[in-house]
Each structure stands twice: as structure tokens, then as C-alpha cells.
Amino acid sequence: MSGLFFCMAILKTTIMAEELHRNSTAPEDDALAAGAQITGFMRTIAVMDKSTFAELAAHPADVCVTIYLTTHGSGIAVNEQNDKKALKDALREARRSMEELKIEGVIDDILRPAEQLFKDDDFWRHQTHGLALFLAPDTHSCCLLPYDPGSVVHVHTSFILMPLVPMLMEGESYFLLVLSKHAAQLYQGYKFEMTRIDIPEMPLGMEDAEFFQEVNRILKAQILGRANLPLLLAGVEYLLPLYREVNTYPHVITEELHGNFEHTPQRELFLHAQKKMDPYFAEQRRKAFQKQADHGSAPVTTFLQDVIRAAYEGRIAQLFVARGPLVWGHYTAKREEPVMHAQEEPGDDCLTNQAVVQTILHGGKAYMVDQDKMPAEVEMAAVLRYS
């Protein structure tokens, strides 16, 4: 699967600040067609690729507001406009933070385009799982996310981009085999979606070992005989051991999905599978890191200052970052040691964010990991390309 994952791309209405309405001589559509960066517009980021990520990372501003929100594509949360209310609360928090920082003269310019989203009903009808906004005096961008980034507001001198990591990293793929008394159906799962693999030769179900032997034979001949992806089994609990007895595919994992999934919608099935596969892949990465630390040829480090320096120098192949408290301080990419603080102090940069950003911009991979899945009990750990 491609590493470019699409945010839902269409913002139906184009929003301008009142001053632009009064003074601009160019039509709104012409400005958008030219790709103009004009204060007052809310730009929709259609594709969060590395170049767009780099643009956000390099954007110079004395104040940058980053907002991540959990959103909803359907259900009671949409009917009760919970997402719109969450954005109102986030903008109120951002305004309060800027006022506490004694930022003057630009607060309205920063927030106004986001506030205008409240009038765009079509925008709120097309939410998915998450929303990101990047607001500064001279730029205003939003991106719909195919996953839940959590809800948080940052007011800083640069945009906080760590929650975008899943959009940029190639996801691990896997197979899902759904078994029932009546059928067997294979799927292939990716980071944000799952596809059905139709195999016409697959036998109709019957509750005996002969049926499972035939399923195993057909899968091996058609798909699994040349594959090495992990395979997750799903079905009523008593059926799965029967299949394991005749299975010859060596990459069936111990995790299972228990239940009757014969008529489960594919999206719901995917979400069930991800709850099993995300921890599985996190554990595989942790084991690979530990193996590299114990016996590998590539150097590894869990020393925070070394990690930060290596990120700026482009030496990180894989970076693991624990979800939780951020590391603050400053580093100028010179030979002196990074200065680090547990709490943000005046003039600090978010070094956790910068380690992630620099790793990705230099072609490395970054993973946001729950603390209990980290390779060690540290904030960051890295596999280096060289010492």
C-alpha cells in the first residue's frame, strides 16, 4: 500500500477574513485556483505526504496553534454536533493560552478562519475519525484524519506534528481469515482499510475437518503459498482450533477474534482486527529493537540527548517515541549537548516533536508507542544508521 493516505479533501466553502472581503480585487476562486496562501483562507490538505509535512515543519511564525480533535462520521455525536462543540472549546482554549502568553495583535487573525468553519455544515457532515488544524498569522490549514489522534491544543512557535506520523509511515499488512460453519472468507488488512479477497474455488461450509482441510489447501494454492504475512483467525471460538489442526501456513498468530462475524460489515470487522493487530505489530517492533540491541550490527541508543542529536544529524533509521509527557528544551544542531527540561520554559522547543520531525525528514521511520510497548522504560529509543 502507498504511504500517501488521503484526508477527505473537499472543503465546500472558501472562507475569507472580513478585511479581504472589503479590499481584495481578485475573486476567491481565482486565488484558490492559483494556490495562493492568503491570510483568511482555510486550506484543506488533501494529501498528507512528506512534502506537505516538511512545509508545516518549516513554517516560520512567532506563534503557531496546533489543534487535534476526535471527530465522528455518523451517529448521535453528529446529530448533536459534538465535533463542532469540541472545536469551539479548543479555539477558546487556544485564545486563552495566547492571552496568557501576552500575544497581541494577531489572535483574531489566527483563529478567525477556524471560527468560520462553524458556518460550513457540509464540512461537519463529512468528518471521519479525526481533525487536525494548523493555524498561524499567515497560514490556516486543516486535514481530516482516518484515525483518532486524540484531542489536544498546542500553542507554540512551531506546529506539533507527531500525531501525523501514522499518515506518513507504511503500515504493516496482514491477512484475516473469517471462518464459519457456512463459509470461509479471506481479507487483507492495511493501516487504514481492509480489502476482501474473493477466491471462487473456496468451498461452501460444513462443520467438519474435511471442510477446513479444503480451505487450507485452496488458500495455500491461491494466496498463502507465496506469502509471509501474519494471519489472524476469526470465528466462533470452538471452530478455530479445528482449523489450526489442519493449517499448514506457518504465520498464523496466536491472537484470535472470537464471535460470529459471518454478516459483520467490513468496516466493523476491520476495526475489530486492528485492535488485535496494532499491539501485535508493536510487540514485533519491540522484539526487533531488542534483538538489534543485543546482537545486531546497527547501533541503538536510549540516551535522550544522543537520540535528539542523531535525529538532527539524520542518523536515525527507526525512532520509537513513548506516548505521554513531552521533552522540552533547545538544540541548535551544533556540537553542544541538547538542553532539556521536563516542563516547558520560555524559549523552549518541543524536542520530542523535533526528534520525530527530523527523523522523518531525513528518511527514517518513527513510531508513536504506548509506554508499556516501548523497547525500554525511556521516552525515546532509536536504531541508528551509524554511530
Rosetta blueprint (number, residue, H / E / L):
1 M L
2 S L
3 G L
4 L L
5 F L
6 F E
7 C L
8 M L
9 A L
10 I L
11 L L
12 K L
13 T L
14 T L
15 I L
16 M L
17 A L
18 E H
19 E H
20 L H
21 H H
22 R H
23 N H
24 S L
25 T L
26 A L
27 P L
28 E H
29 D H
30 D H
31 A H
32 L H
33 A H
34 A L
35 G L
36 A L
37 Q L
38 I L
39 T L
40 G L
41 F L
42 M L
43 R E
44 T E
45 I L
46 A L
47 V E
48 M L
49 D L
50 K H
51 S H
52 T H
53 F H
54 A H
55 E H
56 L H
57 A H
58 A H
59 H L
60 P L
61 A L
62 D L
63 V L
64 C E
65 V E
66 T E
67 I E
68 Y E
69 L E
70 T E
71 T L
72 H L
73 G L
74 S L
75 G L
76 I H
77 A H
78 V H
79 N H
80 E L
81 Q L
82 N H
83 D H
84 K H
85 K H
86 A H
87 L H
88 K H
89 D H
90 A H
91 L H
92 R H
93 E H
94 A H
95 R H
96 R H
97 S H
98 M H
99 E H
100 E H
101 L L
102 K L
103 I L
104 E L
105 G L
106 V L
107 I H
108 D H
109 D H
110 I H
111 L H
112 R H
113 P H
114 A H
115 E H
116 Q H
117 L H
118 F H
119 K H
120 D L
121 D H
122 D H
123 F H
124 W H
125 R H
126 H L
127 Q L
128 T L
129 H L
130 G E
131 L E
132 A E
133 L E
134 F E
135 L E
136 A E
137 P L
138 D L
139 T E
140 H E
141 S E
142 C E
143 C E
144 L E
145 L E
146 P L
147 Y L
148 D L
149 P L
150 G L
151 S L
152 V E
153 V E
154 H E
155 V E
156 H E
157 T L
158 S L
159 F L
160 I L
161 L L
162 M H
163 P H
164 L H
165 V H
166 P H
167 M H
168 L H
169 M L
170 E L
171 G L
172 E L
173 S L
174 Y E
175 F E
176 L E
177 L E
178 V E
179 L E
180 S L
181 K L
182 H L
183 A L
184 A E
185 Q E
186 L E
187 Y E
188 Q E
189 G E
190 Y L
191 K L
192 F L
193 E L
194 M E
195 T E
196 R E
197 I E
198 D L
199 I L
200 P L
201 E L
202 M L
203 P L
204 L L
205 G L
206 M L
207 E L
208 D L
209 A H
210 E H
211 F H
212 F H
213 Q H
214 E H
215 V H
216 N H
217 R H
218 I H
219 L H
220 K H
221 A H
222 Q H
223 I L
224 L H
225 G H
226 R H
227 A L
228 N L
229 L L
230 P L
231 L E
232 L E
233 L E
234 A E
235 G E
236 V L
237 E L
238 Y L
239 L H
240 L H
241 P H
242 L H
243 Y H
244 R H
245 E H
246 V H
247 N L
248 T L
249 Y L
250 P L
251 H L
252 V E
253 I E
254 T E
255 E E
256 E E
257 L E
258 H E
259 G L
260 N L
261 F L
262 E L
263 H L
264 T L
265 P L
266 Q H
267 R H
268 E H
269 L H
270 F H
271 L H
272 H H
273 A H
274 Q H
275 K H
276 K H
277 M H
278 D H
279 P H
280 Y H
281 F H
282 A H
283 E H
284 Q H
285 R H
286 R H
287 K H
288 A H
289 F H
290 Q H
291 K H
292 Q H
293 A H
294 D H
295 H H
296 G L
297 S L
298 A L
299 P L
300 V E
301 T E
302 T L
303 F L
304 L H
305 Q H
306 D H
307 V H
308 I H
309 R H
310 A H
311 A H
312 Y H
313 E L
314 G L
315 R L
316 I E
317 A E
318 Q E
319 L E
320 F E
321 V E
322 A E
323 R L
324 G L
325 P L
326 L L
327 V L
328 W E
329 G E
330 H E
331 Y L
332 T L
333 A L
334 K L
335 R L
336 E L
337 E L
338 P L
339 V E
340 M E
341 H E
342 A L
343 Q L
344 E L
345 E L
346 P L
347 G L
348 D L
349 D E
350 C E
351 L H
352 T H
353 N H
354 Q H
355 A H
356 V H
357 V H
358 Q H
359 T H
360 I H
361 L H
362 H L
363 G L
364 G L
365 K E
366 A E
367 Y E
368 M E
369 V E
370 D L
371 Q H
372 D H
373 K H
374 M L
375 P L
376 A L
377 E L
378 V L
379 E L
380 M E
381 A E
382 A E
383 V E
384 L E
385 R L
386 Y L
387 S L
